[in-house]
Amino acid sequence: MPDNDELEIERDESSAIARPKPDKEDIAAEESFSSSGEKPVDALSLAQEPDAEKLKEKLAQQEERYLRLAAEFDNFKRRSFRQFDDTVQNAEHEIFRQILEIVDNFKRAVELPENQKNFGAFQSGMKMIYEQMKKFLEKHKIEPIIAVGQKFDPEFHEAVMQIESDEHPEGTVASELGGGFKRGDKIIRHAKVGVSKGKERK
């Protein structure tokens, strides 16, 4: 039966046989790196370095492009606001100009010499101004809201009083105290109305 020393020698020999011997080229490379004191260079890092520089350059170009576009958009917004403001002001000035023409007619009627003033002439002047005003509203598509005889509707009417009426049923508009106007579907001013509460109670 072999003793312990013989067993240890056999294990060492078998281990040596099982381990592959390094190639001469591997040994030479290892000695070369060991002698120079340098670490092996990662090939993947070397391959990626040029791409990293290109990526930085591309990012810089994109950033410059973004800043340029942002500046152009900011200028576009300022121009658009100015143009919109100019358009609104021009529209307002045109409306005021037309109103001033009506004011001129009122002024002429008021300043009419005393010897030319009579009720017929004054009434005729007021009718002319009223027709001019109606045409102005029609031109700007402003329509009167029909109220009297209509069922009271808070969307179009503003009730300021209730009145007894034999002519108009309860809940309908019996009188108009201030005309209402709309432009398309937009209410400019609600009609101020008196709403019927039915026949007069005796």
Secondary structure, DSSP 8 states (H G I E B T S, - for coil): ---HHHHHHHHHHHHHHHS----HHHHHHHHHHHHHT-----HHHHHHHHHHHHHHHHHHHHHHHHHHHHHHHHHHHHHHHHHHHHHHHHHHHHHHHHHHHHHHHHHHHHT--GGG--HHHHHHHHHHHHHHHHHHHHHTT-EEE--TTSB--TTTEEEEEEE--SSS-TTBEEEEEE-EEEETTEEEE-EEEEEE--S---
